[in-house]
Amino acid sequence: MIQRRVFALSSSTLRRKVSTHSRIVFLALLVAASGIFLTVDARPQGQVQPRTANQATKKKHRLRVTKGYITTISLKADKAKMPDIAADLGKRLGAQVILGPSLRKKKITVEFYDLPLEPALQLLAPKAYVDYEVRAHGQPTVMGIFLMDQDDPDPVRNAVVQGSSEAMLIEGNTEDTGESSETNSEDYPLQVDAEDNRLTIKSKKQLLVVVLMTIAEALGVPSEIKDDTRETVDAEIQDTPFEDAILRLSPNIRLFVRADLNRSQRTPLRIKLVPSAKVADSAANQ
């Protein structure tokens, strides 16, 4: 009899424990489900998320530079700061971009696509200049860009294009007595005349170095000689734009010029003679 009561009590207790355990499991599941629901919707309605670092520093302009036979520029700017555009443009072109004092605080709004470099620059500033390095049979290299306001002074010649050395040519006979020469000037082995950035060159087997130094003096620009070549020039060039005339003389010439985009003028800045490719390769292999 005692054994049956014990068994009955044990069975009843077991049922209560199972029932209690089931309720606990159900409540745990309910709480868990509610927790997930609350986690998803915990943010109050209408609350604005704080701006991320990328959103806070979003650029005011988009720039694309395409290099090829012709360099083209695409730009979309909405009240963008000119120094930001200048820095981006200089980085993509691999050149210095210098702003005039008035433009350093200016913001612009502009939009254009796939314009050649020079027309694109004219949309960015009232006055624009480009310094190039040009050579025979090659594309010009942009060395520097100047963007100026109307009242800003023109940039100085050596703002970007600078040389490490200069050569000086001294002409004339140091023992000249002042007597007139019987030799007609037409018979001189080297004649160089410069007028309005056009050159006339007559050279009869003269050293290239001497010819370039004479041209530099006639144009009023520095000459930089990096090669002691014995190359000679035998040519006659009549009233030709200085770029074409100089680059005809040798493929080892580098000519630096400034393009004034507003006046459609190109002026010389410096003439440089570099070692020929054969000489450079020979020196590298030694």
C-alpha positions as CSV (number, residue, x, y, z in Angstrom):
1,M,0.0,0.0,0.0
2,I,2.8,2.3,0.9
3,Q,4.5,1.5,-2.4
4,R,1.4,2.5,-4.4
5,R,1.2,6.0,-2.8
6,V,4.8,6.6,-3.4
7,F,4.3,5.6,-7.0
8,A,1.2,7.8,-7.3
9,L,3.0,10.8,-5.8
10,S,6.0,10.3,-8.0
11,S,3.8,10.1,-11.1
12,S,1.9,13.3,-10.2
13,T,5.1,15.2,-9.5
14,L,6.5,14.1,-12.8
15,R,3.5,15.4,-14.7
16,R,3.7,18.8,-12.9
17,K,7.4,19.0,-13.7
18,V,6.8,18.3,-17.4
19,S,4.0,20.8,-17.5
20,T,6.2,23.5,-15.8
21,H,9.1,22.7,-18.1
22,S,6.9,23.1,-21.2
23,R,5.6,26.5,-20.0
24,I,9.2,27.6,-19.4
25,V,10.3,26.5,-22.8
26,F,7.3,28.2,-24.4
27,L,8.0,31.4,-22.5
28,A,11.7,31.3,-23.5
29,L,10.8,30.9,-27.1
30,L,8.3,33.7,-26.9
31,V,10.9,36.0,-25.3
32,A,13.5,35.1,-27.8
33,A,11.1,35.8,-30.7
34,S,10.1,39.1,-29.1
35,G,13.8,39.9,-28.6
36,I,14.5,39.4,-32.3
37,F,11.4,41.5,-33.2
38,L,12.5,44.3,-30.8
39,T,16.1,44.2,-32.1
40,V,14.9,44.8,-35.7
41,D,12.6,47.6,-34.8
42,A,14.5,49.1,-31.9
43,R,15.3,52.3,-33.8
44,P,12.6,55.0,-33.3
45,Q,10.6,55.8,-36.4
46,G,11.8,59.0,-38.2
47,Q,15.3,59.0,-36.5
48,V,18.0,60.3,-38.9
49,Q,21.2,58.2,-39.2
50,P,24.4,60.1,-38.6
51,R,26.5,60.9,-41.8
52,T,29.4,58.6,-42.4
53,A,32.9,59.9,-43.1
54,N,32.6,59.2,-46.8
55,Q,29.3,61.1,-47.0
56,A,30.6,64.0,-45.0
57,T,33.6,64.4,-47.4
58,K,31.8,63.8,-50.6
59,K,33.5,65.6,-53.5
60,K,31.8,68.4,-55.2
61,H,33.3,67.5,-58.6
62,R,33.9,64.6,-60.9
63,L,36.8,64.7,-63.2
64,R,38.0,62.4,-66.0
65,V,41.2,62.8,-68.0
66,T,41.7,60.7,-71.1
67,K,45.2,60.6,-72.5
68,G,45.9,59.7,-76.1
69,Y,46.8,61.4,-79.4
70,I,44.6,64.2,-78.0
71,T,44.1,64.7,-74.2
72,T,40.5,65.2,-73.4
73,I,38.8,66.5,-70.2
74,S,35.4,65.8,-68.7
75,L,34.3,67.7,-65.6
76,K,31.1,68.1,-63.6
77,A,31.3,70.5,-60.7
78,D,28.7,71.9,-58.4
79,K,30.0,74.9,-56.4
80,A,33.4,73.1,-56.2
81,K,36.5,74.8,-54.9
82,M,39.0,75.7,-57.6
83,P,42.0,74.5,-55.5
84,D,40.3,71.0,-55.3
85,I,39.8,70.9,-59.0
86,A,43.4,72.2,-59.7
87,A,44.9,69.5,-57.4
88,D,42.9,66.7,-59.0
89,L,43.7,67.9,-62.5
90,G,47.4,68.2,-61.8
91,K,47.5,64.7,-60.3
92,R,45.9,63.2,-63.4
93,L,48.0,65.1,-65.9
94,G,51.2,64.7,-64.0
95,A,51.8,68.5,-64.2
96,Q,51.8,71.5,-62.0
97,V,48.5,73.5,-61.9
98,I,49.0,77.0,-60.5
99,L,46.0,79.3,-59.6
100,G,46.1,83.0,-59.6
101,P,45.4,84.7,-56.3
102,S,41.8,85.6,-57.2
103,L,40.9,82.0,-58.1
104,R,42.2,80.4,-54.9
105,K,38.9,81.2,-53.0
106,K,36.6,80.8,-55.9
107,K,33.9,78.1,-56.4
108,I,32.6,77.1,-59.8
109,T,29.7,75.2,-61.3
110,V,30.4,73.8,-64.8
111,E,29.7,70.7,-66.8
112,F,31.3,69.5,-70.0
113,Y,32.5,66.2,-71.5
114,D,35.4,65.0,-73.7
115,L,36.7,68.5,-74.6
116,P,40.4,68.8,-75.7
117,L,42.6,70.2,-73.0
118,E,43.0,73.8,-74.1
119,P,39.2,74.5,-74.7
120,A,38.5,72.8,-71.4
121,L,40.9,75.0,-69.5
122,Q,39.3,78.1,-71.0
123,L,36.0,77.2,-69.4
124,L,37.7,77.1,-66.0
125,A,39.3,80.6,-65.9
126,P,39.2,83.9,-67.7
127,K,42.9,83.5,-68.6
128,A,44.7,80.2,-69.1
129,Y,48.3,79.2,-70.1
130,V,50.0,75.9,-70.7
131,D,53.7,75.2,-70.7
132,Y,54.7,72.4,-73.0
133,E,57.8,70.4,-73.8
134,V,57.8,69.6,-77.5
135,R,60.0,67.5,-79.6
136,A,60.2,66.2,-83.2
137,H,57.9,63.3,-84.0
138,G,56.3,63.2,-80.5
139,Q,53.3,64.4,-78.6
140,P,53.8,67.5,-76.5
141,T,54.2,67.0,-72.8
142,V,52.2,69.3,-70.4
143,M,54.6,70.7,-67.9
144,G,52.5,73.3,-66.2
145,I,49.1,75.0,-66.3
146,F,48.2,78.5,-65.1
147,L,44.6,79.5,-64.4
148,M,44.3,83.2,-63.8
149,D,41.6,85.8,-63.3
150,Q,41.3,88.7,-65.6
151,D,43.3,91.1,-63.3
152,D,46.0,88.6,-62.3
153,P,49.5,89.3,-63.8
154,D,50.9,86.9,-66.4
155,P,53.0,84.1,-65.0
156,V,56.8,84.5,-65.1
157,R,58.7,82.5,-67.7
158,N,60.5,80.2,-65.3
159,A,57.6,79.5,-63.0
160,V,57.6,75.8,-64.1
161,V,60.2,75.4,-66.8
162,Q,63.6,75.7,-65.2
163,G,67.1,74.5,-66.3
164,S,70.0,73.2,-64.4
165,S,72.6,75.0,-66.6
166,E,72.9,77.5,-69.3
167,A,75.3,78.1,-72.2
168,M,76.4,81.5,-73.4
169,L,77.6,82.3,-76.9
170,I,80.0,85.2,-77.5
171,E,80.1,86.2,-81.1
172,G,82.5,88.4,-83.0
173,N,86.2,88.7,-83.3
174,T,87.9,89.8,-80.1
175,E,90.6,91.4,-82.2
176,D,88.1,93.4,-84.2
177,T,89.6,96.9,-85.1
178,G,86.3,98.3,-86.1
179,E,87.1,98.4,-89.7
180,S,84.3,97.3,-92.1
181,S,84.6,93.8,-93.4
182,E,84.9,93.2,-97.1
183,T,83.0,89.9,-96.7
184,N,79.4,90.1,-97.6
185,S,77.0,89.0,-94.8
186,E,75.4,86.7,-97.3
187,D,78.6,84.6,-97.3
188,Y,78.6,84.0,-93.5
189,P,78.3,80.3,-92.7
190,L,75.6,80.9,-90.1
191,Q,72.8,83.4,-90.1
192,V,69.8,83.5,-87.8
193,D,67.1,86.1,-87.9
194,A,64.1,86.2,-85.6
195,E,61.0,88.3,-86.1
196,D,57.5,87.9,-84.5
197,N,58.5,84.4,-83.3
198,R,59.4,83.3,-86.8
199,L,62.9,82.2,-87.8
200,T,65.1,82.4,-90.8
201,I,68.1,80.1,-90.5
202,K,71.0,79.6,-92.9
203,S,73.7,77.2,-91.8
204,K,76.5,75.8,-93.8
205,K,77.9,72.7,-92.0
206,Q,77.9,74.5,-88.6
207,L,78.0,72.7,-85.3
208,L,74.4,72.0,-84.0
209,V,75.5,73.3,-80.5
210,V,76.6,76.7,-82.1
211,V,73.4,76.9,-84.1
212,L,71.1,76.3,-81.1
213,M,73.0,78.8,-79.0
214,T,72.7,81.4,-81.7
215,I,69.0,80.7,-82.1
216,A,68.5,81.0,-78.3
217,E,70.2,84.4,-78.3
218,A,68.1,85.6,-81.2
219,L,64.9,84.6,-79.4
220,G,66.1,85.9,-76.0
221,V,65.7,82.5,-74.2
222,P,68.2,80.3,-72.3
223,S,69.8,77.4,-73.9
224,E,70.7,74.2,-72.1
225,I,73.3,71.9,-73.6
226,K,73.4,68.3,-72.3
227,D,75.4,66.8,-75.2
228,D,78.8,67.6,-76.7
229,T,77.8,66.2,-80.0
230,R,79.8,67.0,-83.2
231,E,76.6,67.0,-85.2
232,T,76.5,69.7,-87.8
233,V,73.6,71.5,-89.5
234,D,73.5,72.2,-93.2
235,A,70.1,73.9,-93.8
236,E,68.2,76.9,-95.1
237,I,64.9,77.7,-93.5
238,Q,63.0,80.8,-94.5
239,D,60.5,82.7,-92.3
240,T,59.1,79.7,-90.4
241,P,57.3,79.5,-87.0
242,F,60.1,79.0,-84.4
243,E,58.8,75.6,-83.3
244,D,58.8,74.1,-86.7
245,A,62.2,75.7,-87.6
246,I,64.0,74.5,-84.5
247,L,62.7,71.0,-84.4
248,R,63.8,70.4,-88.0
249,L,67.4,70.7,-86.9
250,S,67.7,67.5,-84.8
251,P,65.6,64.9,-83.0
252,N,67.6,65.5,-79.9
253,I,66.2,69.0,-79.3
254,R,63.7,69.7,-76.6
255,L,61.9,73.0,-76.9
256,F,59.8,74.5,-74.1
257,V,57.0,76.8,-75.1
258,R,54.1,78.6,-73.4
259,A,50.7,78.7,-75.0
260,D,48.6,81.7,-74.2
261,L,45.1,80.4,-74.8
262,N,43.3,83.7,-74.8
263,R,45.6,85.4,-77.3
264,S,46.3,82.2,-79.3
265,Q,50.0,82.9,-79.0
266,R,52.9,80.5,-78.4
267,T,56.2,81.9,-77.1
268,P,59.6,80.1,-76.5
269,L,60.8,79.5,-73.0
270,R,64.0,77.4,-73.3
271,I,65.9,75.3,-75.8
272,K,67.6,72.1,-74.6
273,L,69.9,69.6,-76.4
274,V,69.9,66.1,-74.9
275,P,72.2,63.2,-75.7
276,S,71.1,61.1,-78.6
277,A,69.4,57.7,-77.9
278,K,72.4,55.8,-79.1
279,V,74.8,57.8,-76.8
280,A,72.4,57.3,-73.9
281,D,72.1,53.5,-74.5
282,S,75.9,53.2,-74.8
283,A,76.5,55.1,-71.5
284,A,73.9,52.9,-69.8
285,N,75.6,49.7,-70.9
286,Q,79.1,50.7,-69.6
